[in-house]
Amino acid sequence: MDTVSVNQFRDNLKTYVEDVVNNHAPIKVTRRAGEAFVVISADDWEREQETLYVLQNNSLMAQIAASSATHSQRKGYSPSSEEIDELTGI
């Protein structure tokens, strides 16, 4: 993550915002007194919040672990060709 001073950020606000939004690269902005804040796009923020929700949900994590185990052992559900065609709209 790039770090810039609050003065640099203010002077080049449009450029930094464009970079954050288009490249999904958060920027750490530091203040003279030492405090800092992070600028992140709204889409990235929402994605991070969804990830945190999943990671904090023990039941969901258990389901993911069980699914991963059956997948690696090739014991999970395998849809038929007709089901795949129906899902993909072919």
N, CA, C and O of each residue as an XYZ file, in Angstrom:
360
protein
N       0.854     -1.165      0.000
C       0.000      0.000      0.000
C       0.900      1.229      0.000
O       1.817      1.356      0.811
N       0.611      2.123     -0.930
C       1.372      3.375     -1.003
C       0.983      4.287      0.157
O      -0.154      4.268      0.629
N       1.940      5.076      0.601
C       1.711      6.043      1.676
C       2.053      7.433      1.158
O       3.099      7.644      0.545
N       1.148      8.378      1.416
C       1.381      9.767      1.017
C       1.018     10.675      2.183
O       0.265     10.297      3.080
N       1.566     11.866      2.148
C       1.214     12.835      3.184
C      -0.154     13.422      2.868
O      -0.614     13.379      1.727
N      -0.790     13.966      3.883
C      -2.100     14.571      3.684
C      -1.996     15.742      2.709
O      -2.930     15.992      1.947
N      -0.882     16.458      2.722
C      -0.691     17.568      1.790
C      -0.598     17.073      0.343
O      -1.207     17.658     -0.553
N       0.165     15.995      0.114
C       0.245     15.402     -1.229
C      -1.128     14.918     -1.675
O      -1.532     15.118     -2.821
N      -1.838     14.276     -0.749
C      -3.157     13.758     -1.071
C      -4.099     14.895     -1.463
O      -4.807     14.804     -2.465
N      -4.101     15.952     -0.675
C      -4.973     17.101     -0.950
C      -4.622     17.743     -2.286
O      -5.514     18.073     -3.068
N      -3.334     17.921     -2.551
C      -2.900     18.585     -3.780
C      -3.187     17.768     -5.038
O      -3.338     18.325     -6.125
N      -3.259     16.460     -4.885
C      -3.477     15.567     -6.035
C      -4.689     14.678     -5.818
O      -4.691     13.515     -6.222
N      -5.708     15.214     -5.189
C      -6.882     14.437     -4.792
C      -7.477     13.650     -5.947
O      -7.694     12.444     -5.821
N      -7.745     14.303     -7.066
C      -8.387     13.627     -8.189
C      -7.557     12.439     -8.667
O      -8.099     11.362     -8.915
N      -6.258     12.629     -8.795
C      -5.374     11.551     -9.264
C      -5.393     10.368     -8.300
O      -5.494      9.218     -8.726
N      -5.298     10.652     -7.004
C      -5.297      9.566     -6.019
C      -6.633      8.835     -5.982
O      -6.670      7.608     -5.892
N      -7.720      9.580     -6.051
C      -9.046      8.948     -6.037
C      -9.226      8.074     -7.273
O      -9.725      6.954     -7.174
N      -8.829      8.572     -8.418
C      -8.917      7.776     -9.656
C      -8.120      6.483     -9.521
O      -8.585      5.423     -9.940
N      -6.935      6.560     -8.943
C      -6.088      5.383     -8.760
C      -6.735      4.382     -7.808
O      -6.729      3.178     -8.066
N      -7.285      4.875     -6.724
C      -7.933      3.998     -5.743
C      -9.123      3.274     -6.377
O      -9.289      2.067     -6.199
N      -9.937      4.011     -7.109
C     -11.148      3.428     -7.697
C     -10.808      2.502     -8.863
O     -11.320      1.385     -8.935
N      -9.951      2.954     -9.771
C      -9.681      2.178    -10.986
C      -8.745      0.998    -10.774
O      -8.904     -0.039    -11.417
N      -7.774      1.142     -9.883
C      -6.773      0.087     -9.689
C      -6.998     -0.725     -8.424
O      -6.238     -1.648     -8.133
N      -8.034     -0.388     -7.674
C      -8.342     -1.102     -6.422
C      -7.116     -1.152     -5.513
O      -6.814     -2.174     -4.898
N      -6.423     -0.023     -5.448
C      -5.220      0.075     -4.629
C      -5.453      1.106     -3.526
O      -5.430      2.306     -3.801
N      -5.676      0.669     -2.286
C      -5.879      1.632     -1.204
C      -4.623      2.467     -0.966
O      -3.508      2.049     -1.278
N      -4.829      3.632     -0.418
C      -3.722      4.546     -0.132
C      -3.775      4.918      1.343
O      -4.833      5.255      1.873
N      -2.618      4.853      1.998
C      -2.496      5.294      3.384
C      -2.066      6.750      3.376
O      -1.046      7.109      2.788
N      -2.864      7.587      4.042
C      -2.570      9.021      4.093
C      -2.150      9.362      5.513
O      -2.885      9.099      6.466
N      -0.964      9.950      5.653
C      -0.441     10.281      6.976
C      -0.552     11.775      7.239
O      -0.397     12.604      6.342
N      -0.822     12.086      8.484
C      -0.892     13.480      8.910
C       0.397     13.834      9.636
O       1.130     12.958     10.093
N       0.655     15.105      9.733
C       1.900     15.586     10.356
C       2.029     15.084     11.795
O       3.128     14.757     12.243
N       0.913     15.022     12.516
C       0.945     14.592     13.921
C       1.123     13.075     14.056
O       1.246     12.562     15.168
N       1.136     12.370     12.942
C       1.372     10.938     12.994
C       0.153     10.075     12.759
O       0.289      8.897     12.431
N      -1.048     10.637     12.922
C      -2.235      9.837     12.657
C      -2.315      9.547     11.164
O      -1.792     10.303     10.345
N      -2.965      8.463     10.825
C      -3.107      8.093      9.419
C      -4.517      7.585      9.167
O      -5.224      7.171     10.085
N      -4.902      7.627      7.910
C      -6.164      7.032      7.501
C      -5.958      6.373      6.144
O      -4.980      6.646      5.450
N      -6.882      5.513      5.782
C      -6.773      4.771      4.536
C      -7.931      5.161      3.628
O      -9.075      5.261      4.071
N      -7.625      5.377      2.367
C      -8.634      5.659      1.354
C      -8.800      4.386      0.534
O      -7.837      3.861     -0.025
N     -10.040      3.898      0.471
C     -10.350      2.667     -0.238
C     -11.651      2.878     -1.005
O     -12.522      3.621     -0.553
N     -11.788      2.237     -2.151
C     -13.008      2.412     -2.935
C     -14.184      1.764     -2.210
O     -14.004      0.851     -1.405
N     -15.384      2.246     -2.505
C     -16.587      1.709     -1.875
C     -16.771      0.234     -2.227
O     -17.156     -0.560     -1.369
N     -16.500     -0.140     -3.474
C     -16.624     -1.550     -3.871
C     -15.668     -2.431     -3.081
O     -16.044     -3.512     -2.627
N     -14.434     -1.971     -2.918
C     -13.454     -2.743     -2.160
C     -13.857     -2.840     -0.687
O     -13.689     -3.887     -0.061
N     -14.385     -1.751     -0.141
C     -14.841     -1.741      1.254
C     -15.945     -2.771      1.452
O     -15.910     -3.541      2.412
N     -16.928     -2.791      0.548
C     -18.033     -3.747      0.661
C     -17.528     -5.182      0.542
O     -17.983     -6.064      1.270
N     -16.586     -5.416     -0.376
C     -16.018     -6.758     -0.525
C     -15.306     -7.191      0.757
O     -15.441     -8.336      1.188
N     -14.558     -6.285      1.357
C     -13.859     -6.595      2.607
C     -14.848     -6.899      3.733
O     -14.620     -7.809      4.530
N     -15.929     -6.151      3.801
C     -16.935     -6.389      4.833
C     -17.591     -7.747      4.649
O     -17.840     -8.450      5.628
N     -17.876     -8.128      3.399
C     -18.454     -9.447      3.122
C     -17.483    -10.555      3.523
O     -17.888    -11.567      4.095
N     -16.209    -10.356      3.223
C     -15.191    -11.345      3.591
C     -15.115    -11.501      5.104
O     -15.056    -12.622      5.609
N     -15.116    -10.392      5.826
C     -15.082    -10.456      7.290
C     -16.298    -11.184      7.839
O     -16.186    -11.958      8.789
N     -17.464    -10.936      7.242
C     -18.681    -11.613      7.687
C     -18.536    -13.123      7.532
O     -18.857    -13.880      8.448
N     -18.056    -13.554      6.382
C     -17.893    -14.987      6.132
C     -16.888    -15.584      7.114
O     -17.138    -16.640      7.695
N     -15.758    -14.911      7.298
C     -14.724    -15.438      8.183
C     -15.170    -15.512      9.635
O     -14.689    -16.362     10.384
N     -16.079    -14.638     10.043
C     -16.551    -14.621     11.430
C     -17.740    -15.553     11.658
O     -18.142    -15.770     12.801
N     -18.304    -16.106     10.582
C     -19.467    -16.980     10.686
C     -18.985    -18.429     10.772
O     -18.649    -19.040      9.758
N     -18.954    -18.974     11.995
C     -18.412    -20.322     12.208
C     -19.165    -21.388     11.430
O     -18.553    -22.312     10.894
N     -20.474    -21.272     11.363
C     -21.276    -22.250     10.632
C     -20.924    -22.244      9.151
O     -20.746    -23.300      8.545
N     -20.828    -21.075      8.582
C     -20.486    -20.961      7.166
C     -19.073    -21.463      6.897
O     -18.838    -22.139      5.895
N     -18.140    -21.144      7.773
C     -16.773    -21.635      7.604
C     -16.711    -23.158      7.689
O     -15.932    -23.784      6.971
N     -17.517    -23.754      8.552
C     -17.574    -25.217      8.647
C     -18.120    -25.817      7.351
O     -17.626    -26.845      6.890
N     -19.131    -25.185      6.765
C     -19.682    -25.657      5.499
C     -18.640    -25.564      4.386
O     -18.519    -26.469      3.561
N     -17.894    -24.470      4.372
C     -16.851    -24.294      3.352
C     -15.764    -25.356      3.523
O     -15.302    -25.931      2.538
N     -15.356    -25.618      4.755
C     -14.325    -26.626      5.014
C     -14.809    -28.018      4.594
O     -14.058    -28.784      3.990
N     -16.059    -28.339      4.914
C     -16.610    -29.648      4.530
C     -16.699    -29.765      3.012
O     -16.386    -30.817      2.453
N     -17.114    -28.717      2.354
C     -17.207    -28.722      0.899
C     -15.834    -28.874      0.267
O     -15.673    -29.602     -0.712
N     -14.852    -28.191      0.822
C     -13.493    -28.292      0.305
C     -12.954    -29.710      0.460
O     -12.276    -30.228     -0.427
N     -13.262    -30.329      1.594
C     -12.791    -31.701      1.841
C     -13.418    -32.675      0.852
O     -12.716    -33.510      0.282
N     -14.722    -32.579      0.642
C     -15.369    -33.496     -0.300
C     -14.907    -33.222     -1.728
O     -14.791    -34.147     -2.532
N     -14.647    -31.974     -2.043
C     -14.162    -31.643     -3.388
C     -12.777    -32.246     -3.629
O     -12.532    -32.834     -4.682
N     -11.881    -32.102     -2.667
C     -10.518    -32.623     -2.848
C     -10.507    -34.152     -2.911
O      -9.604    -34.744     -3.502
N     -11.503    -34.784     -2.307
C     -11.603    -36.245     -2.346
C     -12.469    -36.718     -3.517
O     -12.682    -37.917     -3.696
N     -12.963    -35.768     -4.306
C     -13.853    -36.048     -5.440
C     -15.083    -36.843     -5.007
O     -15.549    -37.723     -5.731
N     -15.605    -36.525     -3.820
C     -16.794    -37.193     -3.299
C     -17.992    -36.251     -3.259
O     -19.064    -36.624     -2.781
N     -17.815    -35.055     -3.751
C     -18.892    -34.075     -3.725
C     -19.894    -34.308     -4.838
O     -19.745    -35.224     -5.648
N     -20.901    -33.479     -4.866
C     -21.962    -33.555     -5.870
C     -21.418    -33.172     -7.239
O     -20.683    -32.192     -7.364
N     -21.773    -33.936     -8.263
C     -21.406    -33.615     -9.644
C     -22.690    -33.517    -10.458
O     -23.409    -34.507    -10.595
N     -22.986    -32.350    -10.996
C     -24.208    -32.205    -11.782
C     -24.105    -32.962    -13.101
O     -23.017    -33.156    -13.643
N     -25.256    -33.382    -13.601
C     -25.306    -34.074    -14.888
C     -25.125    -33.062    -16.011
O     -25.182    -31.854    -15.778
N     -24.908    -33.545    -17.213
C     -24.756    -32.659    -18.374
C     -25.994    -31.805    -18.566
O     -25.892    -30.624    -18.900
N     -27.170    -32.398    -18.356
C     -28.421    -31.654    -18.502
C     -28.520    -30.533    -17.464
O     -28.965    -29.429    -17.777
N     -28.106    -30.821    -16.236
C     -28.150    -29.806    -15.182
C     -27.166    -28.658    -15.493
O     -27.486    -27.490    -15.271
N     -26.015    -28.982    -15.988
C     -25.033    -27.967    -16.363
C     -25.591    -27.097    -17.487
O     -25.471    -25.873    -17.448
N     -26.201    -27.736    -18.492
C     -26.800    -26.983    -19.598
C     -27.902    -26.059    -19.091
O     -28.022    -24.921    -19.546
N     -28.700    -26.548    -18.155
C     -29.780    -25.727    -17.591
C     -29.219    -24.538    -16.820
O     -29.748    -23.430    -16.912
N     -28.166    -24.761    -16.073
C     -27.568    -23.685    -15.291
C     -26.912    -22.633    -16.185
O     -26.987    -21.438    -15.900
N     -26.278    -23.072    -17.251
C     -25.566    -22.140    -18.118
C     -26.452    -21.562    -19.213
O     -26.057    -20.623    -19.905
N     -27.644    -22.119    -19.370
C     -28.570    -21.614    -20.382
C     -28.224    -22.030    -21.798
O     -28.623    -21.371    -22.757
N     -27.488    -23.113    -21.933
C     -27.100    -23.601    -23.271
C     -28.182    -24.505    -23.806
O     -28.059    -25.023    -24.916
